[in-house]
Amino acid sequence: MSIANNISQFKNEIPSHVTLVAVSKTYPIETILEAYHAGQRIFGENRVQELAPKHQDLPHDIEWHLIGHLQTNKVKFIAPFVSLIHSIDSLKLLQEVNKCAEKSHRVIDCLLQVHIAQEETKFGLSFEEAEKLLASEEFSEMKHIRITGLMGMATLTENENQIRKEFKSLKHFFDTHCQLPTANPPKDSPCGRIRPLANGSAQADCQLKILSMGMSSDYKIAIEEGSTMIRVGSLIFGARH
Ligand SMILES: *Cc1c(COP(=O)(O)O)cnc(C)c1O
């Protein structure tokens, strides 16, 4: 199967409310261009050192997503162009993104990465930490970032129930943080509003709309559990070496 075929197959298979991020890490420019010429415009990379040069060399209507762990000292290299950062895992990192975005006269969309897997090696905030961050004074004062959703990675396991349980937990947190307290919207309604925070301030800049869950091995389960954005690498480009 060609990359173009893989892309169109995905586009046909996934529901229209789910966005496909083509994860192009480790793949060369020519390979990414194949996907680009097949109409794909959203690409994800997990390392700044790889993302920055690829952004330079590839067409500028590509939307680049940073999906991997981000060190504060690297934010400045992607702040001028990155479309979405999936991997905010500390207040300190968010403050740095805010600072670099201001220098670039931008507002950068970010997702909070929440640790839902059993593996200790995966990055991310606990639910408590995510909650605390969203309610913090520091966050409410940041003018150059927008938290538009959440990202989570399930445990790498064959146990489907385990994966499903982890995605469900993130969906539950997502729902409780984007609904108004009195509203009781239908299960699948897209949520464009966030409940007022505990301190009474309405977080105008916090609209959780994106739920980034699912990769090649588990995207089907993720979509069943409410994912709105999947990050797929190997099923599009082939196995990484
Ligand atoms: C590599 C990577 C993916 C894609 O993985 P595949 O198994 O190749 O689909 C998704 N999300 C993150 C955070 C990754 O690092």
The ligand as an ORCA input file, in Angstrom:
! r2SCAN-3c Opt
* xyz 0 1
  C       5.216      8.063     17.821
  C       4.029      8.619     18.449
  C       2.745      8.361     17.934
  C       2.484      7.476     16.724
  O       2.824      6.163     16.967
  P       2.455      5.004     15.897
  O       2.422      3.791     16.729
  O       3.558      5.006     14.899
  O       1.159      5.340     15.301
  C       1.662      8.947     18.572
  N       1.798      9.739     19.642
  C       3.019     10.004     20.160
  C       3.103     10.895     21.353
  C       4.169      9.461     19.599
  O       5.357      9.743     20.121
*
